[in-house]
Amino acid sequence: MRRPLGGSDRGQVSVEFLGLLPLIGLVLVLLWQCVLIGYTFSLAANSADRGARAAAALEDGGPGACRTAAERDLPASWRSGATTACHPEAGLWKATVRLKVPVLFPGAAAFPWTVTGSAGAVKEARD
């Protein structure tokens, strides 16, 4: 008896899956990197906001309090490459935080560009 010309398609799904596996992996890596970029933007904005509020505080305000507050809650992987600038301007304190974006794993390597977060807080007046 003769076999059909088309042959058997046993294992076809496995072969197709193995062919697509690198593409699926690449998509997952790119999605993870996008998550890290977004998280870095969130950290920079939150850090700048904390710094500006600390600088505007009545008792312990100023540039030193701004830098300390801005960098205090940052994860260690982001803190190592962080730069913070605080300055008074027209009745308010402005804080700018720049963070390096990690490549795939925080702490391993970073992209050469930075993410910037900035915030301002009105100086508190004494009564």
C-alpha positions in Angstrom: 0.0 0.0 0.0 1.2 3.5 -0.9 1.6 6.3 1.6 -0.1 9.6 0.8 2.1 12.2 -0.8 1.5 14.8 1.9 3.1 12.7 4.6 2.4 13.0 8.2 2.3 16.3 10.0 3.2 14.9 13.4 5.3 17.4 15.3 4.5 20.3 13.1 3.2 22.4 16.0 6.4 21.8 18.0 8.6 22.8 15.1 6.5 26.0 14.5 6.7 26.8 18.3 10.5 26.4 18.3 10.7 28.6 15.3 8.7 31.4 17.1 10.4 30.9 20.5 13.2 33.5 19.8 10.7 36.0 18.6 8.5 35.5 21.7 11.6 35.9 23.9 12.6 39.1 22.2 9.1 40.6 22.6 9.2 39.7 26.4 12.7 41.3 26.8 11.5 44.5 25.0 8.4 44.6 27.2 10.5 44.2 30.3 12.8 47.0 29.2 9.8 49.3 28.6 8.7 48.5 32.2 12.1 49.5 33.5 12.0 52.8 31.6 8.6 53.6 32.9 9.6 52.7 36.4 12.6 55.0 36.1 10.4 57.9 35.0 8.2 57.2 38.0 11.1 57.1 40.4 12.6 60.3 39.1 9.4 62.3 39.3 8.6 61.0 42.9 12.1 61.6 44.0 12.1 65.2 42.7 8.7 65.8 44.4 10.1 64.6 47.7 13.1 66.7 47.4 11.2 69.9 46.5 8.8 69.4 49.5 11.7 68.8 51.9 13.5 72.0 50.7 10.4 74.1 51.1 9.8 72.9 54.6 9.9 75.5 57.3 12.3 74.0 59.8 14.9 71.9 57.9 14.6 73.2 54.4 17.3 74.0 51.9 19.5 72.3 49.3 20.9 69.7 51.7 17.5 68.6 52.9 16.3 68.5 49.2 19.2 66.1 48.1 18.8 63.9 51.2 15.0 63.5 50.8 15.2 63.0 47.0 17.8 60.2 47.2 16.6 58.5 50.4 13.9 56.3 49.0 15.5 55.5 45.7 16.5 51.8 45.2 20.2 51.3 45.5 20.5 50.4 41.8 19.1 53.8 40.8 20.7 55.8 43.6 24.3 55.1 42.4 23.8 57.0 39.1 21.4 59.7 40.4 22.2 63.4 40.2 20.0 65.9 42.2 19.9 69.7 41.8 17.9 71.9 44.1 17.5 75.7 43.9 15.1 78.4 45.0 13.3 80.3 42.3 10.7 83.1 42.7 9.1 81.9 45.9 9.4 78.2 45.4 12.0 75.4 45.5 12.7 73.5 42.4 14.2 70.0 42.4 15.5 68.1 39.4 16.5 64.5 39.6 18.3 62.6 36.8 18.5 58.8 36.8 20.2 56.4 34.5 17.9 53.7 33.0 19.2 50.2 33.7 19.6 47.6 30.9 17.4 44.6 31.6 18.6 44.1 35.3 19.0 47.0 37.7 22.5 47.3 38.9 24.1 45.5 35.9 24.5 48.2 33.3 22.8 51.4 32.3 22.0 53.2 29.1 24.2 56.3 28.4 21.1 58.6 28.6 19.2 59.7 31.6 15.6 60.2 32.7 14.8 63.6 34.2 12.1 64.3 36.8 11.5 67.8 38.1 9.1 69.3 40.7 8.5 72.5 42.6 7.1 73.3 46.0 6.1 76.7 47.4 8.3 78.0 50.2 6.5 77.8 53.5 6.2 81.2 55.2 6.6 81.9 58.9 3.6 83.4 60.7 
